[in-house]
C-alpha cells in the first residue's frame, strides 16, 4: 500500500499540470496521441540527462550540494543546461516537426508535456528514495518549476516556428530563460542554506511569467473567434536581448543580496557589530535587491512584436 501511495504521489502532479495546461488551449486542441508521445519522450530523456550529470559530478568532483560555490557551478553550468536541453530535444524531435504545432500556444502545450514526462520519471526516483515529505514538496515546487521551464522553451519554439527566420534566436532565448530559472532554483536548494526558502517566491515569479506567455499566446491565436488561420497572421510578443539581460541581471542581484544577508547574519552572531558594519550590510542588501527588482519590472517594457 505504501508503494502504491508513493507511486501515485510521484505521478499525479505531472499528469495534473499537463491536463491543466492542455485545457488552457481552448481554440484548437492538440491531438492527445501526440501530447502523450511528447510526454514519454520527455521521460526517456530523463535517463541520459541523469547519467550525464552523474558522470560530470564524478569527473569534476563537484558535490553540487552544501557548498555555495560548487552549488552555483553545478546548478547553472551542469544541471540546468543539461535538463533544459533534454526538454528542448523532447519537443523538437516529434511535436515541433508535426503540422499539428501551428500556433504559439501549441508550443506551450508540448513544452509542458515534455517537461512533465521528464519531471514525472525524476519524481518517481526521488519519492521512492526519500519518501512522502519529499513527494509533497516536489509536487508544490519542483514539478511546477519543471513545467514552467518547459512551457517557456515551448513558447519560444512556437514563436520560432511561426517566424522561421527568427527560429535560432528564439530557441536561444527560450533555453536561456529556462536555464536561468532552473539554475536559480537549484542554486537555492544546493546551497544548503537559508537561501532555499527563496524557491517559494521564485516559483511564484516563474508562474507569473508562464501566465503572461499563455495570455499572449491565446490573445494572438490564429484560431480565436473563428478567425481564418490563412488570413490572420500569428502575432507574437518576444523579449528583446536588452530585456533578457535585465531579467538575468535582476535575478543575480537579488540572489547576491540574499546571500550577503545570510553571510552578514552569521557574522553578526559570531562577533559584536558596530553601527558601521550594520550600515554596510544594509547597503549591500537593500541596494542590490531594489536594483534587481527594478530591472525585472522594467523588463516588461522591452518586448516587441515578432
C-alpha positions in Angstrom: 0.0 0.0 0.0 2.9 2.4 0.8 4.5 1.8 -2.6 1.2 2.5 -4.3 0.8 5.7 -2.4 4.3 6.8 -3.3 3.7 6.0 -6.9 0.5 8.0 -7.1 2.2 10.9 -5.3 5.1 10.8 -7.8 2.9 10.6 -10.9 -0.2 12.7 -10.0 1.5 16.2 -10.1 2.9 15.9 -13.6 -0.4 14.5 -15.0 -2.5 17.1 -13.3 -0.3 20.0 -14.5 -0.3 18.7 -18.1 -4.1 18.3 -18.0 -4.5 21.8 -16.7 -2.3 23.3 -19.5 -3.8 21.1 -22.2 -7.2 22.6 -21.3 -5.8 26.1 -21.5 -5.5 25.6 -25.2 -9.1 26.5 -25.8 -9.2 27.5 -29.5 -7.6 24.4 -31.2 -6.9 21.3 -29.0 -3.8 19.3 -29.8 -4.2 15.6 -30.6 -3.9 13.7 -27.4 -1.8 11.0 -29.0 1.0 13.5 -29.9 0.8 15.1 -26.5 1.3 11.6 -24.9 4.2 10.8 -27.2 5.9 14.1 -26.2 5.3 13.2 -22.5 7.1 9.9 -22.9 9.9 11.4 -25.0 10.5 13.8 -22.1 10.5 10.8 -19.7 13.0 9.0 -21.9 15.4 11.9 -21.8 15.5 11.9 -18.0 17.8 8.8 -18.0 20.6 10.1 -20.3 20.4 13.5 -18.6 20.8 11.9 -15.2 23.7 9.8 -16.3 25.5 12.8 -17.8 25.0 14.7 -14.6 26.5 11.8 -12.5 29.4 11.5 -14.9 30.2 15.2 -14.7 30.0 15.1 -11.0 32.3 12.1 -10.8 34.9 13.6 -13.2 34.9 17.1 -11.7 34.5 16.1 -8.1 31.9 18.9 -7.6 29.4 17.8 -4.9 26.8 20.4 -6.1 25.2 20.4 -2.6 26.1 22.0 0.7 28.6 24.5 -0.8 27.7 27.9 -2.3 30.4 27.9 -4.9 30.0 24.3 -6.0 26.2 24.6 -5.8 26.4 27.7 -8.1 28.6 25.9 -10.7 26.6 22.7 -10.5 23.2 24.5 -10.8 24.0 27.0 -13.6 26.6 25.2 -15.7 25.7 21.5 -15.4 22.2 20.5 -14.1 20.1 23.3 -15.6 21.6 23.3 -19.1 21.6 19.5 -19.4 18.0 19.1 -18.2 16.5 22.1 -20.2 18.3 21.0 -23.4 16.8 17.5 -22.8 13.3 19.0 -22.7 14.0 21.0 -25.8 15.0 17.8 -27.7 11.9 16.0 -26.5 9.8 18.8 -28.1 11.9 19.2 -31.2 12.1 15.5 -32.2 8.4 14.9 -32.8 6.0 17.7 -31.9 7.9 20.6 -33.5 8.1 18.8 -36.8 4.4 18.0 -36.8 1.9 20.1 -38.7 -0.3 20.0 -35.6 2.0 22.5 -34.0 0.7 25.5 -35.9 0.5 28.3 -33.3 2.4 29.5 -30.2 0.0 28.0 -27.7 0.7 24.6 -29.1 4.4 25.1 -28.3 3.4 25.7 -24.7 1.3 22.5 -24.5 4.1 20.4 -26.0 6.7 22.1 -23.8 4.8 21.2 -20.7 4.2 17.7 -21.9 7.9 17.1 -22.4 8.7 18.7 -19.1 6.1 16.7 -17.2 7.4 13.5 -18.7 10.9 14.4 -17.6 9.7 15.6 -14.1 7.5 12.5 -13.5 10.2 10.0 -14.0 12.6 12.0 -12.0 9.9 12.4 -9.3 9.4 8.6 -9.1 13.1 8.2 -8.3 13.1 11.0 -5.6 9.8 10.0 -4.0 10.7 6.3 -3.6 14.1 7.2 -2.2 13.2 10.0 0.2 9.5 9.4 1.0 6.2 11.2 1.2 7.6 14.5 2.6 9.8 14.9 -0.4 7.0 14.0 -2.7 4.8 16.7 -1.3 7.5 19.4 -1.5 8.3 18.4 -5.1 4.6 18.4 -6.1 4.3 22.0 -4.9 7.7 23.4 -6.1 10.0 21.2 -8.3 7.4 19.7 -10.6 5.6 23.0 -11.4 9.0 24.6 -11.9 9.9 22.0 -14.5 6.5 22.6 -16.2 7.0 26.4 -16.4 10.5 26.0 -17.8 9.2 23.6 -20.4 6.4 26.0 -21.2 8.9 28.8 -21.8 11.0 26.7 -24.1 7.8 25.6 -25.9 6.6 29.2 -26.2 9.7 30.3 -28.0 9.8 27.3 -30.2 6.2 28.1 -31.2 7.3 31.7 -31.9 10.2 30.4 -33.9 8.0 28.0 -36.0 5.7 30.9 -36.8 8.6 33.1 -37.7 11.3 30.7 -39.2 13.8 33.4 -39.8 13.9 34.0 -36.0 14.0 30.3 -35.0 17.6 30.2 -33.8 17.3 33.4 -31.8 14.1 32.3 -30.2 15.5 28.8 -29.3 18.4 30.6 -27.6 16.1 32.9 -25.8 13.8 30.2 -24.6 16.7 28.0 -23.4 18.4 30.9 -21.7 15.4 31.9 -19.7 14.6 28.3 -18.7 18.2 27.7 -17.7 18.3 30.9 -15.6 15.0 29.9 -13.8 16.2 26.3 -13.3 19.7 27.2 -12.3 18.5 29.8 -9.7 16.0 27.2 -8.3 18.7 24.6 -8.0 21.3 27.0 -6.6 18.9 28.0 -3.8 18.4 24.3 -3.0 22.0 23.1 -3.5 23.4 25.9 -1.3 22.3 24.0 1.8 21.5 27.3 3.5 18.5 29.6 4.3 18.6 30.6 0.6 16.4 27.5 0.0 13.4 29.4 1.3 13.7 31.7 -1.7 12.5 29.0 -4.0 8.9 29.8 -3.0 8.9 33.4 -4.3 10.9 32.3 -7.2 8.3 29.7 -8.3 5.6 32.3 -7.9 7.5 34.7 -10.1 8.0 31.9 -12.6 4.3 31.3 -12.6 3.6 34.9 -13.4 6.0 34.6 -16.3 4.2 31.5 -17.5 0.7 33.1 -17.2 1.8 36.1 -19.2 3.0 33.9 -22.1 -0.2 31.8 -22.0 -2.2 35.0 -22.2 -0.2 36.4 -25.1 -0.4 33.1 -27.0 -4.2 32.9 -26.5 -4.8 36.6 -27.3 -3.0 36.2 -30.6 -4.2 32.8 -31.5 -4.8 32.2 -35.2 -8.0 30.3 -34.3 -9.5 32.8 -31.9 -13.1 33.9 -32.5 -13.4 32.0 -35.7 -10.5 33.7 -37.4 -9.3 32.2 -40.7 -5.8 31.0 -39.9 -4.8 31.6 -43.5 -5.8 35.3 -43.3 -4.9 36.0 -39.7 -1.1 36.0 -39.3 0.1 34.9 -35.9 1.3 37.8 -33.8 3.8 37.0 -31.1 5.5 39.2 -28.5 9.1 38.4 -27.7 11.5 39.8 -25.1 14.4 41.7 -26.6 18.0 40.9 -25.8 18.0 44.0 -23.6 15.0 42.7 -21.6 16.6 39.3 -21.2 19.8 40.9 -19.8 17.7 42.9 -17.4 15.9 39.8 -16.1 19.2 37.9 -15.7 20.9 40.8 -14.0 17.9 41.3 -11.7 17.9 37.6 -10.6 21.7 37.7 -10.0 21.4 40.9 -7.9 18.6 39.6 -5.8 20.5 36.3 -5.2 23.6 38.4 -4.2 21.5 40.4 -1.8 20.1 37.3 -0.2 23.5 35.6 0.0 25.1 38.8 1.6 22.2 38.9 4.1 22.8 35.3 5.2 26.5 35.8 5.5 26.1 39.0 7.5 23.7 37.4 9.9 26.1 34.6 10.5 29.0 37.1 11.0 26.9 39.2 13.4 26.1 36.2 15.6 29.8 35.4 15.9 31.1 38.9 16.9 29.8 42.2 18.1 29.0 44.6 15.2 29.0 48.3 15.4 26.9 50.9 13.5 29.3 50.9 10.5 29.0 47.2 10.0 25.2 47.3 10.1 25.1 50.2 7.6 27.4 48.4 5.2 25.3 45.3 5.5 22.1 47.3 4.9 23.6 48.9 1.8 24.8 45.7 0.2 21.4 44.0 0.9 18.8 46.7 0.2 20.5 48.4 -2.7 21.1 45.3 -4.9 17.7 44.0 -4.1 16.0 47.2 -5.1 18.0 47.4 -8.3 17.3 43.8 -9.1 13.6 44.1 -8.6 13.5 47.3 -10.7 15.4 45.7 -13.5 12.9 42.7 -13.6 9.9 45.0 -13.5 11.3 47.4 -16.2 12.0 44.4 -18.5 8.2 44.4 -19.2 8.8 47.4 -21.5 11.4 45.6 -23.5 9.0 43.5 -25.5 8.4 43.8 -29.3 6.1 42.2 -31.8 7.9 39.5 -33.7 
